[in-house]
Amino acid sequence: MTQKLIDLRQRVETWPKEAQDEALESLQAIEEDFVSDAELARDLTRAEKEMRHGAGTPQEEVFERFGT
């Protein structure tokens, strides 16, 4: 990561929430254009966060839905 990006990332933490949300959307769009597995990476990150917080779909329900 370049120093400019590191510096900007630190400053973003001080921005208003709306500006942070917009920055996030922009970065996600760039990621989709330049990283082939961006969607998979986001899904895995989201699933990991849900799992740590006890959220998400219970394993039994997934098995039931897909007949396994």
PDB file of N, CA, C, O and CB in Angstrom:
ATOM      1  N   MET A   1       0.852  -1.164   0.000  1.00  0.00           N
ATOM      2  CA  MET A   1       0.000   0.000   0.000  1.00  0.00           C
ATOM      3  C   MET A   1       0.906   1.239   0.000  1.00  0.00           C
ATOM      4  O   MET A   1       1.901   1.308   0.722  1.00  0.00           O
ATOM      5  CB  MET A   1      -0.974  -0.009   1.230  1.00  0.00           C
ATOM      6  N   THR A   2       0.536   2.185  -0.812  1.00  0.00           N
ATOM      7  CA  THR A   2       1.346   3.398  -0.884  1.00  0.00           C
ATOM      8  C   THR A   2       1.126   4.260   0.352  1.00  0.00           C
ATOM      9  O   THR A   2       0.093   4.159   1.013  1.00  0.00           O
ATOM     10  CB  THR A   2       1.015   4.195  -2.157  1.00  0.00           C
ATOM     11  N   GLN A   3       2.089   5.096   0.655  1.00  0.00           N
ATOM     12  CA  GLN A   3       1.975   5.972   1.823  1.00  0.00           C
ATOM     13  C   GLN A   3       0.806   6.943   1.671  1.00  0.00           C
ATOM     14  O   GLN A   3       0.137   7.274   2.650  1.00  0.00           O
ATOM     15  CB  GLN A   3       3.281   6.750   2.036  1.00  0.00           C
ATOM     16  N   LYS A   4       0.564   7.394   0.448  1.00  0.00           N
ATOM     17  CA  LYS A   4      -0.563   8.304   0.225  1.00  0.00           C
ATOM     18  C   LYS A   4      -1.888   7.622   0.585  1.00  0.00           C
ATOM     19  O   LYS A   4      -2.771   8.236   1.184  1.00  0.00           O
ATOM     20  CB  LYS A   4      -0.590   8.782  -1.247  1.00  0.00           C
ATOM     21  N   LEU A   5      -2.011   6.360   0.216  1.00  0.00           N
ATOM     22  CA  LEU A   5      -3.237   5.632   0.522  1.00  0.00           C
ATOM     23  C   LEU A   5      -3.359   5.387   2.025  1.00  0.00           C
ATOM     24  O   LEU A   5      -4.452   5.492   2.582  1.00  0.00           O
ATOM     25  CB  LEU A   5      -3.273   4.300  -0.240  1.00  0.00           C
ATOM     26  N   ILE A   6      -2.273   5.069   2.667  1.00  0.00           N
ATOM     27  CA  ILE A   6      -2.277   4.875   4.119  1.00  0.00           C
ATOM     28  C   ILE A   6      -2.704   6.162   4.819  1.00  0.00           C
ATOM     29  O   ILE A   6      -3.537   6.135   5.725  1.00  0.00           O
ATOM     30  CB  ILE A   6      -0.880   4.429   4.616  1.00  0.00           C
ATOM     31  N   ASP A   7      -2.132   7.285   4.395  1.00  0.00           N
ATOM     32  CA  ASP A   7      -2.478   8.578   4.990  1.00  0.00           C
ATOM     33  C   ASP A   7      -3.953   8.911   4.783  1.00  0.00           C
ATOM     34  O   ASP A   7      -4.629   9.371   5.703  1.00  0.00           O
ATOM     35  CB  ASP A   7      -1.605   9.686   4.394  1.00  0.00           C
ATOM     36  N   LEU A   8      -4.443   8.676   3.575  1.00  0.00           N
ATOM     37  CA  LEU A   8      -5.848   8.962   3.277  1.00  0.00           C
ATOM     38  C   LEU A   8      -6.761   8.070   4.107  1.00  0.00           C
ATOM     39  O   LEU A   8      -7.768   8.536   4.641  1.00  0.00           O
ATOM     40  CB  LEU A   8      -6.135   8.770   1.777  1.00  0.00           C
ATOM     41  N   ARG A   9      -6.418   6.803   4.217  1.00  0.00           N
ATOM     42  CA  ARG A   9      -7.229   5.880   5.004  1.00  0.00           C
ATOM     43  C   ARG A   9      -7.354   6.374   6.447  1.00  0.00           C
ATOM     44  O   ARG A   9      -8.425   6.273   7.046  1.00  0.00           O
ATOM     45  CB  ARG A   9      -6.619   4.465   4.972  1.00  0.00           C
ATOM     46  N   GLN A  10      -6.286   6.898   6.995  1.00  0.00           N
ATOM     47  CA  GLN A  10      -6.335   7.423   8.361  1.00  0.00           C
ATOM     48  C   GLN A  10      -7.225   8.664   8.450  1.00  0.00           C
ATOM     49  O   GLN A  10      -7.954   8.836   9.427  1.00  0.00           O
ATOM     50  CB  GLN A  10      -4.919   7.755   8.852  1.00  0.00           C
ATOM     51  N   ARG A  11      -7.167   9.526   7.439  1.00  0.00           N
ATOM     52  CA  ARG A  11      -7.998  10.727   7.453  1.00  0.00           C
ATOM     53  C   ARG A  11      -9.472  10.398   7.282  1.00  0.00           C
ATOM     54  O   ARG A  11     -10.331  11.089   7.829  1.00  0.00           O
ATOM     55  CB  ARG A  11      -7.556  11.682   6.363  1.00  0.00           C
ATOM     56  N   VAL A  12      -9.770   9.352   6.530  1.00  0.00           N
ATOM     57  CA  VAL A  12     -11.160   8.955   6.290  1.00  0.00           C
ATOM     58  C   VAL A  12     -11.874   8.689   7.609  1.00  0.00           C
ATOM     59  O   VAL A  12     -13.075   8.931   7.725  1.00  0.00           O
ATOM     60  CB  VAL A  12     -11.222   7.707   5.391  1.00  0.00           C
ATOM     61  N   GLU A  13     -11.148   8.198   8.592  1.00  0.00           N
ATOM     62  CA  GLU A  13     -11.750   7.908   9.892  1.00  0.00           C
ATOM     63  C   GLU A  13     -12.330   9.150  10.554  1.00  0.00           C
ATOM     64  O   GLU A  13     -13.181   9.035  11.437  1.00  0.00           O
ATOM     65  CB  GLU A  13     -10.727   7.279  10.806  1.00  0.00           C
ATOM     66  N   THR A  14     -11.885  10.333  10.145  1.00  0.00           N
ATOM     67  CA  THR A  14     -12.376  11.591  10.734  1.00  0.00           C
ATOM     68  C   THR A  14     -13.508  12.212   9.918  1.00  0.00           C
ATOM     69  O   THR A  14     -14.104  13.202  10.342  1.00  0.00           O
ATOM     70  CB  THR A  14     -11.231  12.593  10.857  1.00  0.00           C
ATOM     71  N   TRP A  15     -13.806  11.642   8.757  1.00  0.00           N
ATOM     72  CA  TRP A  15     -14.847  12.180   7.891  1.00  0.00           C
ATOM     73  C   TRP A  15     -16.229  11.907   8.480  1.00  0.00           C
ATOM     74  O   TRP A  15     -16.391  11.006   9.303  1.00  0.00           O
ATOM     75  CB  TRP A  15     -14.738  11.578   6.481  1.00  0.00           C
ATOM     76  N   PRO A  16     -17.237  12.700   8.051  1.00  0.00           N
ATOM     77  CA  PRO A  16     -18.623  12.406   8.440  1.00  0.00           C
ATOM     78  C   PRO A  16     -19.045  11.041   7.883  1.00  0.00           C
ATOM     79  O   PRO A  16     -18.509  10.584   6.873  1.00  0.00           O
ATOM     80  CB  PRO A  16     -19.587  13.523   7.932  1.00  0.00           C
ATOM     81  N   LYS A  17     -20.000  10.404   8.543  1.00  0.00           N
ATOM     82  CA  LYS A  17     -20.445   9.071   8.146  1.00  0.00           C
ATOM     83  C   LYS A  17     -20.875   9.020   6.683  1.00  0.00           C
ATOM     84  O   LYS A  17     -20.563   8.061   5.978  1.00  0.00           O
ATOM     85  CB  LYS A  17     -21.589   8.621   9.032  1.00  0.00           C
ATOM     86  N   GLU A  18     -21.588  10.044   6.224  1.00  0.00           N
ATOM     87  CA  GLU A  18     -22.059  10.045   4.835  1.00  0.00           C
ATOM     88  C   GLU A  18     -20.885  10.012   3.861  1.00  0.00           C
ATOM     89  O   GLU A  18     -20.940   9.318   2.846  1.00  0.00           O
ATOM     90  CB  GLU A  18     -22.934  11.280   4.564  1.00  0.00           C
ATOM     91  N   ALA A  19     -19.828  10.756   4.161  1.00  0.00           N
ATOM     92  CA  ALA A  19     -18.642  10.766   3.300  1.00  0.00           C
ATOM     93  C   ALA A  19     -17.941   9.416   3.351  1.00  0.00           C
ATOM     94  O   ALA A  19     -17.443   8.936   2.332  1.00  0.00           O
ATOM     95  CB  ALA A  19     -17.670  11.889   3.721  1.00  0.00           C
ATOM     96  N   GLN A  20     -17.898   8.799   4.530  1.00  0.00           N
ATOM     97  CA  GLN A  20     -17.283   7.478   4.640  1.00  0.00           C
ATOM     98  C   GLN A  20     -18.076   6.452   3.830  1.00  0.00           C
ATOM     99  O   GLN A  20     -17.495   5.601   3.156  1.00  0.00           O
ATOM    100  CB  GLN A  20     -17.194   7.041   6.118  1.00  0.00           C
ATOM    101  N   ASP A  21     -19.411   6.540   3.901  1.00  0.00           N
ATOM    102  CA  ASP A  21     -20.261   5.623   3.135  1.00  0.00           C
ATOM    103  C   ASP A  21     -20.016   5.779   1.636  1.00  0.00           C
ATOM    104  O   ASP A  21     -19.921   4.789   0.909  1.00  0.00           O
ATOM    105  CB  ASP A  21     -21.746   5.870   3.457  1.00  0.00           C
ATOM    106  N   GLU A  22     -19.917   7.008   1.186  1.00  0.00           N
ATOM    107  CA  GLU A  22     -19.673   7.262  -0.231  1.00  0.00           C
ATOM    108  C   GLU A  22     -18.303   6.738  -0.651  1.00  0.00           C
ATOM    109  O   GLU A  22     -18.153   6.158  -1.726  1.00  0.00           O
ATOM    110  CB  GLU A  22     -19.781   8.761  -0.532  1.00  0.00           C
ATOM    111  N   ALA A  23     -17.308   6.947   0.205  1.00  0.00           N
ATOM    112  CA  ALA A  23     -15.963   6.440  -0.086  1.00  0.00           C
ATOM    113  C   ALA A  23     -15.985   4.917  -0.177  1.00  0.00           C
ATOM    114  O   ALA A  23     -15.354   4.336  -1.060  1.00  0.00           O
ATOM    115  CB  ALA A  23     -14.957   6.899   0.998  1.00  0.00           C
ATOM    116  N   LEU A  24     -16.706   4.277   0.729  1.00  0.00           N
ATOM    117  CA  LEU A  24     -16.807   2.824   0.716  1.00  0.00           C
ATOM    118  C   LEU A  24     -17.441   2.326  -0.578  1.00  0.00           C
ATOM    119  O   LEU A  24     -16.950   1.378  -1.191  1.00  0.00           O
ATOM    120  CB  LEU A  24     -17.614   2.340   1.916  1.00  0.00           C
ATOM    121  N   GLU A  25     -18.527   2.963  -0.991  1.00  0.00           N
ATOM    122  CA  GLU A  25     -19.187   2.569  -2.239  1.00  0.00           C
ATOM    123  C   GLU A  25     -18.246   2.728  -3.429  1.00  0.00           C
ATOM    124  O   GLU A  25     -18.213   1.876  -4.317  1.00  0.00           O
ATOM    125  CB  GLU A  25     -20.460   3.401  -2.460  1.00  0.00           C
ATOM    126  N   SER A  26     -17.494   3.801  -3.448  1.00  0.00           N
ATOM    127  CA  SER A  26     -16.548   4.032  -4.544  1.00  0.00           C
ATOM    128  C   SER A  26     -15.461   2.969  -4.570  1.00  0.00           C
ATOM    129  O   SER A  26     -15.121   2.440  -5.628  1.00  0.00           O
ATOM    130  CB  SER A  26     -15.915   5.417  -4.420  1.00  0.00           C
ATOM    131  N   LEU A  27     -14.924   2.662  -3.405  1.00  0.00           N
ATOM    132  CA  LEU A  27     -13.867   1.649  -3.337  1.00  0.00           C
ATOM    133  C   LEU A  27     -14.390   0.268  -3.715  1.00  0.00           C
ATOM    134  O   LEU A  27     -13.684  -0.510  -4.357  1.00  0.00           O
ATOM    135  CB  LEU A  27     -13.262   1.607  -1.935  1.00  0.00           C
ATOM    136  N   GLN A  28     -15.620  -0.039  -3.321  1.00  0.00           N
ATOM    137  CA  GLN A  28     -16.201  -1.322  -3.703  1.00  0.00           C
ATOM    138  C   GLN A  28     -16.385  -1.416  -5.215  1.00  0.00           C
ATOM    139  O   GLN A  28     -16.153  -2.473  -5.800  1.00  0.00           O
ATOM    140  CB  GLN A  28     -17.541  -1.529  -2.997  1.00  0.00           C
ATOM    141  N   ALA A  29     -16.797  -0.331  -5.847  1.00  0.00           N
ATOM    142  CA  ALA A  29     -16.953  -0.318  -7.301  1.00  0.00           C
ATOM    143  C   ALA A  29     -15.597  -0.519  -7.989  1.00  0.00           C
ATOM    144  O   ALA A  29     -15.497  -1.257  -8.969  1.00  0.00           O
ATOM    145  CB  ALA A  29     -17.600   1.010  -7.764  1.00  0.00           C
ATOM    146  N   ILE A  30     -14.573   0.131  -7.477  1.00  0.00           N
ATOM    147  CA  ILE A  30     -13.230  -0.036  -8.039  1.00  0.00           C
ATOM    148  C   ILE A  30     -12.778  -1.477  -7.858  1.00  0.00           C
ATOM    149  O   ILE A  30     -12.208  -2.069  -8.774  1.00  0.00           O
ATOM    150  CB  ILE A  30     -12.222   0.937  -7.372  1.00  0.00           C
ATOM    151  N   GLU A  31     -13.027  -2.042  -6.687  1.00  0.00           N
ATOM    152  CA  GLU A  31     -12.639  -3.420  -6.420  1.00  0.00           C
ATOM    153  C   GLU A  31     -13.302  -4.372  -7.412  1.00  0.00           C
ATOM    154  O   GLU A  31     -12.656  -5.286  -7.925  1.00  0.00           O
ATOM    155  CB  GLU A  31     -13.006  -3.810  -4.983  1.00  0.00           C
ATOM    156  N   GLU A  32     -14.580  -4.161  -7.681  1.00  0.00           N
ATOM    157  CA  GLU A  32     -15.296  -5.010  -8.626  1.00  0.00           C
ATOM    158  C   GLU A  32     -14.678  -4.944 -10.021  1.00  0.00           C
ATOM    159  O   GLU A  32     -14.662  -5.942 -10.742  1.00  0.00           O
ATOM    160  CB  GLU A  32     -16.764  -4.605  -8.687  1.00  0.00           C
ATOM    161  N   ASP A  33     -14.173  -3.782 -10.398  1.00  0.00           N
ATOM    162  CA  ASP A  33     -13.565  -3.617 -11.715  1.00  0.00           C
ATOM    163  C   ASP A  33     -12.184  -4.243 -11.814  1.00  0.00           C
ATOM    164  O   ASP A  33     -11.796  -4.719 -12.881  1.00  0.00           O
ATOM    165  CB  ASP A  33     -13.477  -2.162 -12.055  1.00  0.00           C
ATOM    166  N   PHE A  34     -11.437  -4.248 -10.716  1.00  0.00           N
ATOM    167  CA  PHE A  34     -10.039  -4.649 -10.787  1.00  0.00           C
ATOM    168  C   PHE A  34      -9.701  -5.963 -10.097  1.00  0.00           C
ATOM    169  O   PHE A  34      -8.623  -6.512 -10.321  1.00  0.00           O
ATOM    170  CB  PHE A  34      -9.212  -3.590 -10.209  1.00  0.00           C
ATOM    171  N   VAL A  35     -10.591  -6.474  -9.270  1.00  0.00           N
ATOM    172  CA  VAL A  35     -10.323  -7.724  -8.562  1.00  0.00           C
ATOM    173  C   VAL A  35     -11.388  -8.729  -8.975  1.00  0.00           C
ATOM    174  O   VAL A  35     -12.577  -8.515  -8.735  1.00  0.00           O
ATOM    175  CB  VAL A  35     -10.310  -7.516  -7.002  1.00  0.00           C
ATOM    176  N   SER A  36     -10.967  -9.813  -9.588  1.00  0.00           N
ATOM    177  CA  SER A  36     -11.921 -10.756 -10.166  1.00  0.00           C
ATOM    178  C   SER A  36     -12.807 -11.428  -9.117  1.00  0.00           C
ATOM    179  O   SER A  36     -13.968 -11.722  -9.400  1.00  0.00           O
ATOM    180  CB  SER A  36     -11.181 -11.810 -10.949  1.00  0.00           C
ATOM    181  N   ASP A  37     -12.300 -11.669  -7.946  1.00  0.00           N
ATOM    182  CA  ASP A  37     -13.090 -12.345  -6.924  1.00  0.00           C
ATOM    183  C   ASP A  37     -13.570 -11.388  -5.839  1.00  0.00           C
ATOM    184  O   ASP A  37     -13.732 -11.786  -4.685  1.00  0.00           O
ATOM    185  CB  ASP A  37     -12.282 -13.459  -6.300  1.00  0.00           C
ATOM    186  N   ALA A  38     -13.797 -10.136  -6.202  1.00  0.00           N
ATOM    187  CA  ALA A  38     -14.181  -9.120  -5.219  1.00  0.00           C
ATOM    188  C   ALA A  38     -15.492  -9.483  -4.520  1.00  0.00           C
ATOM    189  O   ALA A  38     -15.607  -9.342  -3.302  1.00  0.00           O
ATOM    190  CB  ALA A  38     -14.311  -7.752  -5.896  1.00  0.00           C
ATOM    191  N   GLU A  39     -16.470  -9.945  -5.279  1.00  0.00           N
ATOM    192  CA  GLU A  39     -17.764 -10.273  -4.681  1.00  0.00           C
ATOM    193  C   GLU A  39     -17.622 -11.438  -3.713  1.00  0.00           C
ATOM    194  O   GLU A  39     -18.203 -11.421  -2.629  1.00  0.00           O
ATOM    195  CB  GLU A  39     -18.798 -10.609  -5.770  1.00  0.00           C
ATOM    196  N   LEU A  40     -16.859 -12.440  -4.096  1.00  0.00           N
ATOM    197  CA  LEU A  40     -16.631 -13.575  -3.213  1.00  0.00           C
ATOM    198  C   LEU A  40     -15.925 -13.135  -1.938  1.00  0.00           C
ATOM    199  O   LEU A  40     -16.282 -13.570  -0.843  1.00  0.00           O
ATOM    200  CB  LEU A  40     -15.813 -14.652  -3.926  1.00  0.00           C
ATOM    201  N   ALA A  41     -14.930 -12.278  -2.080  1.00  0.00           N
ATOM    202  CA  ALA A  41     -14.196 -11.787  -0.911  1.00  0.00           C
ATOM    203  C   ALA A  41     -15.135 -11.031   0.030  1.00  0.00           C
ATOM    204  O   ALA A  41     -15.060 -11.213   1.246  1.00  0.00           O
ATOM    205  CB  ALA A  41     -13.026 -10.873  -1.347  1.00  0.00           C
ATOM    206  N   ARG A  42     -16.020 -10.187  -0.511  1.00  0.00           N
ATOM    207  CA  ARG A  42     -16.968  -9.453   0.320  1.00  0.00           C
ATOM    208  C   ARG A  42     -17.942 -10.395   1.021  1.00  0.00           C
ATOM    209  O   ARG A  42     -18.263 -10.214   2.196  1.00  0.00           O
ATOM    210  CB  ARG A  42     -17.736  -8.444  -0.525  1.00  0.00           C
ATOM    211  N   ASP A  43     -18.411 -11.411   0.277  1.00  0.00           N
ATOM    212  CA  ASP A  43     -19.333 -12.373   0.881  1.00  0.00           C
ATOM    213  C   ASP A  43     -18.679 -13.122   2.027  1.00  0.00           C
ATOM    214  O   ASP A  43     -19.295 -13.330   3.073  1.00  0.00           O
ATOM    215  CB  ASP A  43     -19.831 -13.361  -0.165  1.00  0.00           C
ATOM    216  N   LEU A  44     -17.431 -13.526   1.832  1.00  0.00           N
ATOM    217  CA  LEU A  44     -16.727 -14.250   2.884  1.00  0.00           C
ATOM    218  C   LEU A  44     -16.486 -13.362   4.098  1.00  0.00           C
ATOM    219  O   LEU A  44     -16.623 -13.810   5.236  1.00  0.00           O
ATOM    220  CB  LEU A  44     -15.400 -14.790   2.359  1.00  0.00           C
ATOM    221  N   THR A  45     -16.130 -12.110   3.859  1.00  0.00           N
ATOM    222  CA  THR A  45     -15.912 -11.173   4.961  1.00  0.00           C
ATOM    223  C   THR A  45     -17.203 -10.943   5.722  1.00  0.00           C
ATOM    224  O   THR A  45     -17.212 -10.944   6.953  1.00  0.00           O
ATOM    225  CB  THR A  45     -15.359  -9.839   4.441  1.00  0.00           C
ATOM    226  N   ARG A  46     -18.304 -10.745   4.988  1.00  0.00           N
ATOM    227  CA  ARG A  46     -19.605 -10.536   5.628  1.00  0.00           C
ATOM    228  C   ARG A  46     -20.009 -11.765   6.439  1.00  0.00           C
ATOM    229  O   ARG A  46     -20.485 -11.639   7.567  1.00  0.00           O
ATOM    230  CB  ARG A  46     -20.682 -10.216   4.571  1.00  0.00           C
ATOM    231  N   ALA A  47     -19.820 -12.948   5.866  1.00  0.00           N
ATOM    232  CA  ALA A  47     -20.181 -14.182   6.568  1.00  0.00           C
ATOM    233  C   ALA A  47     -19.357 -14.353   7.839  1.00  0.00           C
ATOM    234  O   ALA A  47     -19.878 -14.780   8.868  1.00  0.00           O
ATOM    235  CB  ALA A  47     -19.988 -15.395   5.650  1.00  0.00           C
ATOM    236  N   GLU A  48     -18.085 -14.023   7.767  1.00  0.00           N
ATOM    237  CA  GLU A  48     -17.226 -14.132   8.950  1.00  0.00           C
ATOM    238  C   GLU A  48     -17.697 -13.182  10.054  1.00  0.00           C
ATOM    239  O   GLU A  48     -17.755 -13.568  11.221  1.00  0.00           O
ATOM    240  CB  GLU A  48     -15.759 -13.830   8.580  1.00  0.00           C
ATOM    241  N   LYS A  49     -18.032 -11.946   9.689  1.00  0.00           N
ATOM    242  CA  LYS A  49     -18.524 -10.979  10.672  1.00  0.00           C
ATOM    243  C   LYS A  49     -19.835 -11.467  11.286  1.00  0.00           C
ATOM    244  O   LYS A  49     -20.024 -11.380  12.499  1.00  0.00           O
ATOM    245  CB  LYS A  49     -18.720  -9.591  10.020  1.00  0.00           C
ATOM    246  N   GLU A  50     -20.737 -11.978  10.454  1.00  0.00           N
ATOM    247  CA  GLU A  50     -22.014 -12.481  10.958  1.00  0.00           C
ATOM    248  C   GLU A  50     -21.790 -13.627  11.936  1.00  0.00           C
ATOM    249  O   GLU A  50     -22.429 -13.698  12.986  1.00  0.00           O
ATOM    250  CB  GLU A  50     -22.910 -12.940   9.798  1.00  0.00           C
ATOM    251  N   MET A  51     -20.876 -14.519  11.578  1.00  0.00           N
ATOM    252  CA  MET A  51     -20.602 -15.676  12.414  1.00  0.00           C
ATOM    253  C   MET A  51     -20.061 -15.234  13.777  1.00  0.00           C
ATOM    254  O   MET A  51     -20.467 -15.768  14.810  1.00  0.00           O
ATOM    255  CB  MET A  51     -19.602 -16.618  11.716  1.00  0.00           C
ATOM    256  N   ARG A  52     -19.141 -14.251  13.779  1.00  0.00           N
ATOM    257  CA  ARG A  52     -18.571 -13.773  15.031  1.00  0.00           C
ATOM    258  C   ARG A  52     -19.613 -13.107  15.919  1.00  0.00           C
ATOM    259  O   ARG A  52     -19.493 -13.122  17.144  1.00  0.00           O
ATOM    260  CB  ARG A  52     -17.445 -12.807  14.749  1.00  0.00           C
ATOM    261  N   HIS A  53     -20.637 -12.521  15.300  1.00  0.00           N
ATOM    262  CA  HIS A  53     -21.675 -11.828  16.066  1.00  0.00           C
ATOM    263  C   HIS A  53     -22.912 -12.695  16.293  1.00  0.00           C
ATOM    264  O   HIS A  53     -23.926 -12.214  16.798  1.00  0.00           O
ATOM    265  CB  HIS A  53     -22.074 -10.551  15.355  1.00  0.00           C
ATOM    266  N   GLY A  54     -22.829 -13.959  15.924  1.00  0.00           N
ATOM    267  CA  GLY A  54     -23.960 -14.860  16.139  1.00  0.00           C
ATOM    268  C   GLY A  54     -25.122 -14.592  15.205  1.00  0.00           C
ATOM    269  O   GLY A  54     -26.248 -15.009  15.479  1.00  0.00           O
ATOM    270  N   ALA A  55     -24.865 -13.902  14.109  1.00  0.00           N
ATOM    271  CA  ALA A  55     -25.924 -13.602  13.145  1.00  0.00           C
ATOM    272  C   ALA A  55     -25.822 -14.568  11.965  1.00  0.00           C
ATOM    273  O   ALA A  55     -25.006 -15.490  11.966  1.00  0.00           O
ATOM    274  CB  ALA A  55     -25.831 -12.123  12.657  1.00  0.00           C
ATOM    275  N   GLY A  56     -26.647 -14.342  10.985  1.00  0.00           N
ATOM    276  CA  GLY A  56     -26.611 -15.187   9.798  1.00  0.00           C
ATOM    277  C   GLY A  56     -27.647 -16.289   9.889  1.00  0.00           C
ATOM    278  O   GLY A  56     -28.474 -16.312  10.801  1.00  0.00           O
ATOM    279  N   THR A  57     -27.594 -17.190   8.945  1.00  0.00           N
ATOM    280  CA  THR A  57     -28.546 -18.286   8.861  1.00  0.00           C
ATOM    281  C   THR A  57     -27.978 -19.504   9.576  1.00  0.00           C
ATOM    282  O   THR A  57     -26.849 -19.909   9.298  1.00  0.00           O
ATOM    283  CB  THR A  57     -28.879 -18.618   7.389  1.00  0.00           C
ATOM    284  N   PRO A  58     -28.741 -20.096  10.493  1.00  0.00           N
ATOM    285  CA  PRO A  58     -28.248 -21.289  11.179  1.00  0.00           C
ATOM    286  C   PRO A  58     -27.969 -22.422  10.193  1.00  0.00           C
ATOM    287  O   PRO A  58     -28.657 -22.560   9.182  1.00  0.00           O
ATOM    288  CB  PRO A  58     -29.257 -21.749  12.232  1.00  0.00           C
ATOM    289  N   GLN A  59     -26.974 -23.214  10.492  1.00  0.00           N
ATOM    290  CA  GLN A  59     -26.565 -24.308   9.616  1.00  0.00           C
ATOM    291  C   GLN A  59     -27.728 -25.252   9.328  1.00  0.00           C
ATOM    292  O   GLN A  59     -27.882 -25.709   8.195  1.00  0.00           O
ATOM    293  CB  GLN A  59     -25.405 -25.082  10.242  1.00  0.00           C
ATOM    294  N   GLU A  60     -28.540 -25.548  10.322  1.00  0.00           N
ATOM    295  CA  GLU A  60     -29.664 -26.458  10.139  1.00  0.00           C
ATOM    296  C   GLU A  60     -30.633 -25.923   9.087  1.00  0.00           C
ATOM    297  O   GLU A  60     -31.169 -26.688   8.285  1.00  0.00           O
ATOM    298  CB  GLU A  60     -30.392 -26.679  11.466  1.00  0.00           C
ATOM    299  N   GLU A  61     -30.855 -24.607   9.094  1.00  0.00           N
ATOM    300  CA  GLU A  61     -31.772 -24.010   8.133  1.00  0.00           C
ATOM    301  C   GLU A  61     -31.211 -24.096   6.719  1.00  0.00           C
ATOM    302  O   GLU A  61     -31.951 -24.328   5.764  1.00  0.00           O
ATOM    303  CB  GLU A  61     -32.056 -22.554   8.502  1.00  0.00           C
ATOM    304  N   VAL A  62     -29.910 -23.909   6.591  1.00  0.00           N
ATOM    305  CA  VAL A  62     -29.268 -24.028   5.276  1.00  0.00           C
ATOM    306  C   VAL A  62     -29.432 -25.445   4.757  1.00  0.00           C
ATOM    307  O   VAL A  62     -29.787 -25.643   3.595  1.00  0.00           O
ATOM    308  CB  VAL A  62     -27.765 -23.648   5.351  1.00  0.00           C
ATOM    309  N   PHE A  63     -29.174 -26.445   5.615  1.00  0.00           N
ATOM    310  CA  PHE A  63     -29.320 -27.842   5.222  1.00  0.00           C
ATOM    311  C   PHE A  63     -30.755 -28.143   4.799  1.00  0.00           C
ATOM    312  O   PHE A  63     -30.996 -28.838   3.812  1.00  0.00           O
ATOM    313  CB  PHE A  63     -28.902 -28.765   6.369  1.00  0.00           C
ATOM    314  N   GLU A  64     -31.705 -27.604   5.570  1.00  0.00           N
ATOM    315  CA  GLU A  64     -33.120 -27.830   5.276  1.00  0.00           C
ATOM    316  C   GLU A  64     -33.504 -27.227   3.925  1.00  0.00           C
ATOM    317  O   GLU A  64     -34.210 -27.854   3.135  1.00  0.00           O
ATOM    318  CB  GLU A  64     -33.997 -27.237   6.388  1.00  0.00           C
ATOM    319  N   ARG A  65     -33.036 -26.011   3.670  1.00  0.00           N
ATOM    320  CA  ARG A  65     -33.379 -25.340   2.414  1.00  0.00           C
ATOM    321  C   ARG A  65     -32.848 -26.086   1.202  1.00  0.00           C
ATOM    322  O   ARG A  65     -33.508 -26.149   0.164  1.00  0.00           O
ATOM    323  CB  ARG A  65     -32.842 -23.927   2.415  1.00  0.00           C
ATOM    324  N   PHE A  66     -31.637 -26.657   1.337  1.00  0.00           N
ATOM    325  CA  PHE A  66     -30.998 -27.286   0.189  1.00  0.00           C
ATOM    326  C   PHE A  66     -31.091 -28.802   0.219  1.00  0.00           C
ATOM    327  O   PHE A  66     -30.474 -29.482  -0.601  1.00  0.00           O
ATOM    328  CB  PHE A  66     -29.560 -26.874   0.118  1.00  0.00           C
ATOM    329  N   GLY A  67     -31.850 -29.329   1.151  1.00  0.00           N
ATOM    330  CA  GLY A  67     -32.110 -30.763   1.188  1.00  0.00           C
ATOM    331  C   GLY A  67     -30.906 -31.632   1.463  1.00  0.00           C
ATOM    332  O   GLY A  67     -30.795 -32.734   0.924  1.00  0.00           O
ATOM    333  N   THR A  68     -30.007 -31.151   2.292  1.00  0.00           N
ATOM    334  CA  THR A  68     -28.838 -31.970   2.607  1.00  0.00           C
ATOM    335  C   THR A  68     -28.899 -32.451   4.037  1.00  0.00           C
ATOM    336  O   THR A  68     -27.998 -33.157   4.490  1.00  0.00           O
ATOM    337  CB  THR A  68     -27.548 -31.190   2.369  1.00  0.00           C
TER     338      THR A  68
END
